[in-house]
Amino acid sequence: MGTLTRRSLLKSGLAAVGAGTVAMMGRPSSAEAATTQKVGKAQTFDAVIVGAGCAGLACAIEVHDQGGKPVVLEKMGRPSGNAIFALGSVCVTGTRLQKEQGIDDDSVEQFYQDMMKVSLQRGDPELTRFYAENSAEAFHWLVDKIGVKFKKIIKAPYPRFGRIHRIDGEGITGGGMLIRKLLAAAKARGIPVLYHTKAVELLTNLKMEVTGVRALTPEGLKDFNAKGGVLIASGGFSANREMLTMYMGGWAANLATRGSPYVTGENIALTKPLYAQLVHMDQFHGGPIVAATHVNPADILNAGYGIIVSMQGQRVIDEASTYVAKAKTLPRVTKENRAFQICDSNSKNPQLAGMIKKYTHLNSPFYQAETLEELAKLTDIPAEALIKTVNEYNDALKNNAPAQLNPPNTLKTPYAVETAPYYAFPFEGGMTATFGGPKINVRAEVVNTEQQTIPGLYAAGNAAGGLFYNDYIGGCQLGGATIFGRVAAKEMVARSKKA
Ligand SMILES: Cc1cc2nc3c(=O)[nH]c(=O)nc-3n(C[C@H](O)[C@H](O)[C@H](O)COP(=O)(O)OP(=O)(O)OC[C@H]3O[C@@H](n4cnc5c(N)ncnc54)[C@H](O)[C@@H]3O)c2cc1C
């Protein structure tokens, strides 16, 4: 592999791709991302890792620490996957931090049961148990080996409880900070991270064992041989509309992308030719988002105040449903996949001031008016329809019958929309991450359609299928990427030693 310089990348026109999109998300500094990368003459590694996200970098570091020689191939000019968008919650149990804070009302068994419940008992039980059993160790590895700092735990309702360990982003997203720390740890170990190097094909021998990766580099196609194996850590397919349509239906393809525009389904494209068993392909995590500015309005939607109206001025969703359900429903019940959270100035609303601050800070349009007529004008909602909807809602509350509305409002304590000024916060339904991909076992080996493992092929993080179904306990995705990325590392080093 030759030398990749900032200049050659700029010449190829690739360095600028996506710069704007990830600007606010705490991506690694350009100095970290664009340092000259040398791989030397060797083209054979113990492990070839596709994708410099959480799973890929954790794997590379573990390969190195187990005595192996890894290489990370990253198609963009810097880590550009979902990890840098992540808030930075890591869901684990049995940690030192929990002990220090006197949190002792949880167990691995309870964690396992809750994960299975959230997945409607359809998450792979073995992967789920492995996660629950190894979560504390992964957390301590992040702290002790990688130097990740975590904030004080704040207890939350079911199913998070005292399990959410939030990374201190120090001004950027927790996920962005995690990637910075992982990159720094990789750099300190001399691990090559090759940017603008896109895996386009898996190499196999005559037994169809995976022996390496063919990648497109600025100099052209190059082969990277892997003695121990290849880890697919390229994220999911949330930004690939064709795959979303194929596996979930057109409505899902209309969701806004909450995360990276560069997680485009290479987990499927690379592994399908080897007959990898693709599982949970119609499953994903959704959430509300303002697509243009990446403001996350979940807090105001969860606050329990106000109503959700379409561009036509009709209520379209039960305001009591979860933010995930709201996001997943919106593209089905509106043509535009867009609605407004309409709030009044009820002084009890705990999220109103914070949301005004957030939209303002991130330069994301929201609307404030002294009357509903004025609000309608600002938002382009037909005034007559908006006023009628608000009146119907307030009347239903007076008659104690909000559940009779269509759609029903089943908030335990609904509040009338009656105190000026009125606010309208626009949002769209969005996709956070896809859950589907090649099925893995607890050794992170990819399983084929005949339930056999594909020798030399591993997957982890959003690239892998099996762990999540329906929903996930916040923080389990970064946790899963770390746990199974490192498992794959140990397997690949062991396999390489035997080769
Ligand atoms: C808004 C948002 C908030 C979130 N918050 C949390 C949270 O708080 N806690 C949590 O647990 N999870 C959270 N998540 C989910 C979490 O970010 C992901 O699960 C996690 O980042 C997955 O990591 P990964 O390593 O699998 O993939 P990614 O971080 O997506 O990285 C994949 C990498 O592979 C590269 N790549 C893709 N194809 C190729 C190819 N062919 N060749 C080379 N490179 C390639 C991409 O460019 C990218 O850099 C959040 C997600 C979003 C969108």
The ligand as an ORCA input file, in Angstrom:
! r2SCAN-3c Opt
* xyz 0 1
  C     -28.609     10.041     16.255
  C     -28.053      8.731     16.781
  C     -27.847      8.578     18.145
  C     -27.358      7.360     18.635
  N     -27.104      7.256     19.970
  C     -26.644      6.069     20.461
  C     -26.307      5.931     21.833
  O     -26.323      6.887     22.609
  N     -25.944      4.689     22.280
  C     -25.858      3.605     21.453
  O     -25.549      2.508     21.921
  N     -26.084      3.740     20.119
  C     -26.458      4.930     19.614
  N     -26.660      5.066     18.277
  C     -26.341      3.909     17.424
  C     -24.824      3.799     17.240
  O     -24.332      5.020     16.773
  C     -24.433      2.692     16.270
  O     -25.034      1.515     16.662
  C     -22.932      2.470     16.237
  O     -22.298      3.628     15.865
  C     -22.552      1.381     15.281
  O     -21.159      1.370     15.164
  P     -20.479      0.563     13.993
  O     -19.047      0.493     14.323
  O     -21.211     -0.689     13.781
  O     -20.720      1.384     12.650
  P     -20.498      2.914     12.223
  O     -20.183      3.782     13.376
  O     -21.707      3.253     11.424
  O     -19.213      2.855     11.305
  C     -19.175      2.202     10.052
  C     -17.974      2.719      9.272
  O     -17.768      1.863      8.141
  C     -17.424      2.667      7.033
  N     -17.720      1.882      5.817
  C     -18.934      1.559      5.310
  N     -18.800      0.812      4.207
  C     -17.459      0.643      4.010
  C     -16.681     -0.031      3.010
  N     -17.238     -0.697      1.984
  N     -15.316      0.002      3.110
  C     -14.716      0.687      4.122
  N     -15.421      1.360      5.058
  C     -16.761      1.329      5.021
  C     -18.265      3.910      7.210
  O     -17.791      5.007      6.467
  C     -18.143      4.125      8.736
  O     -17.027      4.920      9.064
  C     -27.094      6.283     17.756
  C     -27.272      6.452     16.380
  C     -27.731      7.679     15.897
  C     -27.891      7.825     14.420
*
